[in-house]
Amino acid sequence: MTTTLRQRPAAVILTERAEARVAELMSKAPEGAIGVKLSTPRRGCSGLAYSVDYVTAANPMDEKIETPGGTFFVDGASVLYLIGSTMDWVEDDFAAGFVFQNPNAKGACGCGESFTV
């Protein structure tokens, strides 16, 4: 009997706009950057916040997602807070930023900067 491994779905789904923003970020990335990384550091009034930064070295514990514009990493310690989330890039006349639809979030602060699970 042969066993075949099925590829598991990514922890975070990126919309086309989010992928385009990752590509734009990577096109002007500082020297040595190998990708963009999403993490959930503890901060804000609800406990956890979304943080997107350049990454210069791969961590084997991080989730690695290949996008058309570059590699997107999800912090290994944050994956449990983010499974099933969708990340989008939204721009309007007054603001631009990544927006998250996170089924694990049980609440968020009034300003939208942090969330709790």
C-alpha positions in Angstrom: 0.0 0.0 0.0 1.3 3.5 -0.9 0.7 6.4 1.3 0.3 9.8 -0.2 0.5 13.0 1.8 -2.2 15.6 1.1 -1.0 19.2 1.3 -2.7 20.9 4.2 -4.4 24.2 3.6 -2.6 27.4 4.6 -3.2 28.8 8.1 -4.1 32.2 6.5 -5.7 32.9 3.2 -4.5 36.0 1.3 -6.8 37.7 -1.0 -5.5 38.9 -4.4 -5.2 42.4 -3.0 -3.1 41.1 -0.1 -0.9 39.1 -2.4 -0.4 42.2 -4.6 0.6 44.2 -1.5 3.1 41.5 -0.5 4.5 41.7 -4.0 4.8 45.5 -3.7 6.4 45.3 -0.3 8.9 42.8 -1.6 9.7 44.9 -4.6 11.0 47.6 -2.3 12.2 45.4 0.5 15.4 46.1 2.4 18.5 44.1 1.4 18.5 40.7 2.9 14.7 40.4 3.3 13.4 37.0 2.2 9.7 37.6 2.8 7.0 39.2 4.8 5.9 37.8 8.2 2.6 38.0 10.1 2.7 37.7 13.8 0.4 38.4 16.8 2.5 40.1 19.5 0.9 40.9 22.9 -0.2 44.5 22.9 -3.2 46.8 22.8 -6.2 46.9 25.1 -7.5 43.5 23.9 -4.3 41.5 24.3 -3.1 40.6 20.7 -2.4 42.7 17.7 -1.6 41.9 14.1 1.9 42.8 13.0 3.4 42.5 9.5 7.1 42.9 9.1 10.0 42.0 6.8 11.9 38.8 7.7 15.5 38.1 6.9 15.8 34.5 8.0 13.4 31.5 7.8 12.3 30.0 11.1 11.5 26.2 10.6 8.6 26.7 13.1 6.9 29.3 10.9 4.2 28.6 8.3 5.5 29.4 4.8 3.1 30.4 2.1 4.4 31.0 -1.4 2.6 33.9 -3.2 3.2 35.2 -6.7 5.0 38.2 -5.4 7.1 36.6 -2.7 7.2 34.4 0.4 4.7 35.1 3.2 5.4 33.7 6.6 3.1 33.2 9.6 4.8 33.2 13.0 4.7 29.6 14.4 3.6 30.9 17.8 0.7 32.8 16.2 -0.7 30.1 13.9 -3.2 28.8 16.5 -4.7 32.3 16.8 -4.9 32.7 13.0 -6.1 29.4 11.6 -8.9 30.0 9.1 -8.3 33.7 8.8 -8.4 35.8 5.7 -6.0 38.7 5.1 -7.0 41.5 2.8 -5.5 44.8 1.8 -7.9 47.7 1.9 -7.4 51.3 0.7 -9.8 54.2 0.8 -9.4 58.0 0.8 -8.3 58.1 4.4 -6.5 54.9 5.3 -4.8 51.9 3.9 -3.9 48.7 5.6 -4.2 44.9 6.0 -7.7 43.8 7.3 -8.2 40.4 8.9 -11.3 38.3 9.1 -10.4 36.0 12.0 -12.9 33.3 13.1 -10.8 32.8 16.3 -11.2 36.4 17.6 -13.8 36.6 20.3 -13.5 40.3 20.7 -11.7 43.4 19.6 -10.9 46.8 21.0 -12.8 49.8 19.9 -10.0 51.2 17.7 -9.6 47.8 15.9 -5.9 47.6 16.7 -6.0 44.5 18.9 -8.1 41.4 19.5 -8.7 38.6 22.0 -9.2 34.9 21.4 
